[in-house]
Amino acid sequence: MSSAIYPSLKGKKVLITGGGSGIGAGLVSAFVQQGARVHFIDLVDEVTATLNTGVLGVAPVFHKCDLTDTPLLEKTLATILGDGPVHILLNNAARDDRHSLSEVTSDYFDKSIAVNLKHMAMCTRVIAPGMKAAGGGAIINFGSISWHLGLPDLVLYETAKAAIEGFTRALARELGPDNIRVTTIIPGNVKTPRQMKWYTPEGEKQIVDAQCLKGRIEPQHVASLAMFLASDDAALCTGHGYWIDAGWR
């Protein structure tokens, strides 16, 4: 799949959370190909495939960090900011563990919100002042189609993903005067190794049959939308969600 080239992305400093696999790895690869200076955070040890995207441009820099450990996250962000501000922040990391309401203890609630929502606020709080000083930037939060569909066994994940759209609206208003744009990407079912754990071939066929377009959404499709929203071509796009779901609603 060929993608557009965005001259405004070349040389920009980009931070991607959850960049070691799935959609995040697709984002890392795409922004590297644009000539951006990419940093990504993940908890996993095996990120060789993501790091190998460096052969396409400036090698991305991996920072191992548990995003739910706020003091460690702040330390990691300080390291990333050591050589200058981040121009583009992609709050991508999340974990869609299946669970029922009966399993939602107080501890489970806190952990689920921490991994799916809290770190976005923590990253944005630390990164935004540098963006302001640099004259502006773009923050892209990643939502989900799941809560719009009311999918089963995801009550806390869907609660967090619904909140992200409100978070985006509020931040767009607060940070707009600083020329910082804030948007949400709302993917449908994206074909990643993790998602394939949850779906049988029959279940996958049901999803495709429910889509207006019959292709499977893959990480590079999501990355193409993210690159547009991060670029100067989207200079007046803020405060809203942008769907990439092949019409699965």
C-alpha positions in Angstrom: 0.0 0.0 0.0 1.5 3.4 -1.0 1.0 6.4 1.2 1.0 10.1 0.7 4.2 12.0 1.6 3.6 14.9 4.1 6.6 17.4 3.9 5.4 19.0 7.2 6.1 15.7 9.1 9.8 15.5 8.1 12.1 16.2 11.0 9.2 16.5 13.5 9.6 14.8 16.9 6.9 12.2 17.4 6.0 10.3 20.5 3.9 7.1 20.2 2.6 5.2 23.2 2.2 1.4 22.8 4.4 1.5 19.8 5.8 -2.0 20.1 3.1 -4.0 18.4 -0.2 -3.8 16.6 -1.5 -0.4 15.6 1.3 1.3 17.5 4.0 -0.5 15.4 2.2 0.5 12.3 2.3 4.1 13.5 6.0 4.0 14.2 6.8 2.6 10.8 4.6 5.1 9.0 6.1 8.2 10.7 9.6 6.9 10.3 9.0 6.7 6.5 7.9 10.3 6.6 11.3 11.3 8.0 10.1 12.1 11.5 12.1 11.6 14.6 10.1 8.9 16.3 10.2 7.9 20.0 7.9 5.1 21.3 7.0 3.8 24.7 6.0 0.2 25.4 6.2 -2.4 28.2 7.1 -5.4 26.0 10.7 -6.5 25.6 10.4 -7.8 22.0 10.3 -4.7 19.8 12.8 -5.9 17.1 10.3 -5.6 14.3 9.4 -2.1 15.2 13.0 -1.0 15.6 13.8 -2.5 12.2 11.6 0.2 10.6 14.7 2.4 11.1 16.1 1.1 7.8 13.4 3.2 6.1 14.6 6.5 7.8 15.9 7.7 11.1 15.8 4.8 13.5 13.0 5.1 16.1 14.0 5.3 19.8 12.4 2.7 22.2 11.7 3.6 25.8 10.6 0.7 28.0 8.1 2.0 30.5 4.9 0.8 32.3 2.6 3.7 31.4 0.5 3.0 34.5 3.5 3.8 36.8 3.1 7.6 36.8 6.5 8.5 38.4 8.3 6.2 36.0 6.3 7.6 33.1 7.2 11.2 34.1 10.9 10.2 34.3 10.7 8.6 30.8 9.0 11.7 29.4 11.7 13.9 30.9 14.3 11.8 29.1 12.4 12.1 25.8 12.1 15.9 26.2 15.8 16.2 27.0 16.7 17.1 23.4 13.7 19.3 22.7 9.9 19.3 22.6 7.6 16.7 21.1 5.6 18.1 18.2 3.2 15.2 17.7 1.8 13.0 20.5 -0.1 9.8 19.6 -1.9 8.5 22.7 -2.3 5.0 21.4 -1.6 2.5 24.2 -4.6 0.5 25.5 -5.5 -3.0 26.6 -8.9 -4.6 25.7 -9.0 -7.5 28.1 -12.4 -9.2 28.2 -14.2 -9.1 31.5 -17.7 -9.2 33.0 -19.2 -6.8 35.5 -18.9 -9.4 38.2 -15.1 -9.3 37.8 -14.9 -5.6 38.3 -13.4 -5.2 41.7 -12.1 -1.8 42.9 -8.6 -2.8 42.1 -9.5 -4.1 38.7 -11.3 -0.8 38.0 -8.3 1.3 38.9 -5.9 -0.8 36.8 -8.2 -0.8 33.7 -8.7 3.0 33.8 -5.0 3.4 34.3 -4.0 1.4 31.3 -6.7 2.8 29.0 -7.2 6.4 30.0 -5.1 7.9 32.8 -1.7 7.7 31.0 -3.2 9.8 28.2 -3.8 12.7 30.6 -0.4 12.3 32.2 1.4 12.3 28.9 -0.5 15.2 27.6 0.0 17.3 30.7 3.8 16.8 30.4 4.1 17.2 26.7 1.8 20.2 26.0 3.9 23.0 27.5 6.8 22.1 25.1 4.3 22.1 22.2 3.1 25.5 23.2 6.7 26.9 23.4 7.4 25.4 19.9 4.4 27.3 18.4 1.9 24.4 18.4 1.5 20.7 17.7 -0.9 17.8 17.3 -2.2 15.4 19.8 -4.0 12.3 18.5 -5.9 10.2 21.0 -7.1 6.7 20.1 -10.7 5.7 20.8 -12.6 2.7 19.7 -15.8 1.7 17.9 -16.5 -0.8 20.8 -18.6 1.5 23.0 -20.5 2.9 20.0 -21.6 -0.7 19.2 -22.0 -1.7 22.9 -19.9 -4.9 22.4 -20.1 -7.4 25.2 -17.4 -8.2 27.9 -15.6 -4.8 27.6 -17.5 -2.6 30.1 -14.4 -0.8 31.6 -12.5 -0.6 28.3 -15.6 0.9 26.6 -16.1 3.3 29.5 -12.5 4.5 29.1 -12.8 4.8 25.3 -16.0 6.8 25.6 -14.2 9.2 28.0 -11.4 9.7 25.5 -13.8 11.4 23.1 -14.8 13.8 25.9 -11.2 14.3 26.8 -10.4 15.3 23.2 -13.2 17.8 23.1 -12.1 19.4 26.3 -8.5 19.6 25.4 -9.1 21.0 22.0 -10.9 23.9 23.6 -8.2 24.4 26.3 -5.2 24.0 24.0 -6.5 25.6 20.9 -5.2 29.1 21.8 -1.7 27.6 21.9 -2.2 26.2 18.3 -2.3 22.7 19.6 -4.8 20.5 17.7 -6.4 17.5 19.5 -8.3 14.8 17.6 -9.5 11.3 18.2 -9.1 8.3 15.8 -11.9 5.8 16.2 -10.9 2.5 14.6 -13.2 -0.4 13.8 -11.8 -3.9 14.1 -8.2 -3.8 13.1 -6.4 -7.0 12.1 -3.6 -7.3 14.5 -2.1 -10.5 16.2 -3.8 -9.5 19.5 -7.2 -9.1 17.9 -6.9 -12.3 16.0 -6.8 -14.1 19.4 -10.4 -13.1 20.0 -12.0 -13.9 16.7 -12.7 -17.2 14.9 -12.8 -17.2 11.1 -16.5 -17.2 11.4 -16.5 -14.2 13.8 -14.2 -12.3 11.5 -16.5 -13.0 8.6 -19.4 -11.6 10.5 -17.5 -8.3 11.1 -16.6 -8.0 7.4 -20.1 -8.8 6.4 -21.4 -6.0 8.6 -19.0 -3.5 7.1 -20.0 -1.4 4.0 -16.5 -2.0 2.6 -15.4 -5.6 2.7 -11.7 -5.3 3.2 -9.9 -5.9 6.5 -8.6 -2.8 8.3 -4.9 -3.1 9.0 -2.5 -0.9 11.0 -1.2 0.9 7.9 -4.7 2.1 7.1 -5.0 3.6 10.6 -1.5 5.1 10.3 -2.5 6.8 7.0 -5.3 8.7 8.8 -3.0 9.5 11.7 -0.4 11.0 9.4 -2.9 13.3 7.8 -4.2 14.5 11.2 -0.7 15.1 12.4 0.4 17.0 9.3 -0.1 20.7 8.4 -2.7 19.5 5.8 -5.0 19.1 8.8 -4.2 22.6 10.2 -7.8 23.4 11.1 -8.9 19.9 12.2 -9.5 19.7 16.0 -11.9 18.7 18.7 -13.5 15.8 16.8 -13.4 12.0 16.2 -12.3 10.6 12.8 -13.6 7.1 12.0 -11.8 4.3 10.1 -14.2 1.4 10.4 -15.1 0.4 6.8 -18.6 1.4 7.7 -19.1 -1.1 10.5 -21.9 0.7 12.4 
